[in-house]
Amino acid sequence: MEIVDTAAGERMRLTIDRHADDLTATVIIDRPNGPETLRLEAVADNHHRLESTVAPAEPHEFQASLVLTAKDREQVLPFKMVEPEGHHH
């Protein structure tokens, strides 16, 4: 999971090792005013990459969960996003 610069602006990106036709991925970011939800969509030229259609709100340091769903199963993976050293907004 990473935040990347794309031609459309900053996006959340998930890169997976194996393709799953029915995989859905959602990032739920813990924000002080309530959760921020970003659905990740498959990138047309790379079926191993899913990206959000909008940028995550600032700040880019947060606690979040990645919710993966496939074949009627769901897995919730908590993670923490941190800014790279020396990168400030």
C-alpha positions as CSV (number, residue, x, y, z in Angstrom):
1,M,0.0,0.0,0.0
2,E,1.4,3.4,-1.0
3,I,0.5,6.9,-2.0
4,V,1.8,7.6,-5.5
5,D,1.9,10.6,-7.9
6,T,-0.1,9.7,-11.1
7,A,-1.0,11.8,-14.1
8,A,-4.4,12.3,-12.3
9,G,-2.7,13.4,-9.0
10,E,-1.9,11.6,-5.8
11,R,-3.6,8.2,-5.4
12,M,-3.6,5.3,-3.0
13,R,-2.2,2.2,-4.7
14,L,-2.3,-1.4,-3.9
15,T,-0.1,-3.9,-5.8
16,I,-0.9,-7.5,-5.6
17,D,1.1,-10.6,-6.5
18,R,-1.8,-12.7,-7.9
19,H,-4.8,-11.6,-9.9
20,A,-8.3,-12.3,-8.5
21,D,-11.2,-11.6,-10.8
22,D,-13.7,-10.7,-8.0
23,L,-11.3,-8.9,-5.7
24,T,-12.5,-5.6,-4.2
25,A,-10.3,-3.4,-2.1
26,T,-11.3,-0.4,0.1
27,V,-9.1,1.7,2.3
28,I,-10.8,3.1,5.5
29,I,-8.8,5.9,7.0
30,D,-9.3,6.9,10.6
31,R,-9.8,10.7,10.6
32,P,-10.7,12.9,13.6
33,N,-14.1,13.9,12.0
34,G,-15.0,10.4,11.0
35,P,-13.7,7.7,8.5
36,E,-12.5,8.5,5.0
37,T,-13.3,5.7,2.6
38,L,-11.5,5.2,-0.6
39,R,-12.5,2.4,-3.0
40,L,-9.6,1.0,-5.0
41,E,-10.3,0.2,-8.7
42,A,-8.3,-2.0,-11.1
43,V,-5.9,0.0,-13.3
44,A,-6.6,-0.7,-17.0
45,D,-3.1,-1.6,-18.1
46,N,-2.1,-3.6,-15.0
47,H,-4.4,-6.1,-13.4
48,H,-2.0,-6.4,-10.4
49,R,-2.5,-2.8,-9.5
50,L,-5.5,-1.1,-7.9
51,E,-5.8,2.7,-7.3
52,S,-8.2,5.1,-5.7
53,T,-10.0,7.5,-8.1
54,V,-9.3,10.4,-5.7
55,A,-6.5,11.5,-3.5
56,P,-6.5,10.8,0.2
57,A,-7.0,13.9,2.3
58,E,-4.1,15.5,4.1
59,P,-2.4,14.8,6.3
60,H,-0.9,11.6,4.7
61,E,0.1,10.2,8.1
62,F,-2.8,8.1,9.5
63,Q,-4.1,4.8,10.8
64,A,-6.2,2.9,8.4
65,S,-7.6,-0.5,7.4
66,L,-7.4,-2.2,4.0
67,V,-10.6,-4.3,3.5
68,L,-10.2,-7.0,0.9
69,T,-13.2,-9.0,-0.4
70,A,-13.1,-12.0,-2.8
71,K,-15.2,-15.1,-3.2
72,D,-17.6,-14.1,-0.4
73,R,-14.6,-13.8,2.1
74,E,-13.4,-10.6,3.7
75,Q,-10.1,-9.8,5.3
76,V,-9.4,-6.5,7.2
77,L,-5.7,-5.5,7.4
78,P,-4.9,-2.6,9.7
79,F,-1.9,-0.4,8.7
80,K,-0.2,2.9,9.4
81,M,0.8,5.4,6.7
82,V,3.7,7.7,7.4
83,E,5.3,10.5,5.4
84,P,8.8,9.7,4.1
85,E,11.7,11.3,6.1
86,G,12.1,14.9,5.0
87,H,8.7,15.1,3.2
88,H,6.4,17.7,4.7
89,H,3.2,19.4,3.6
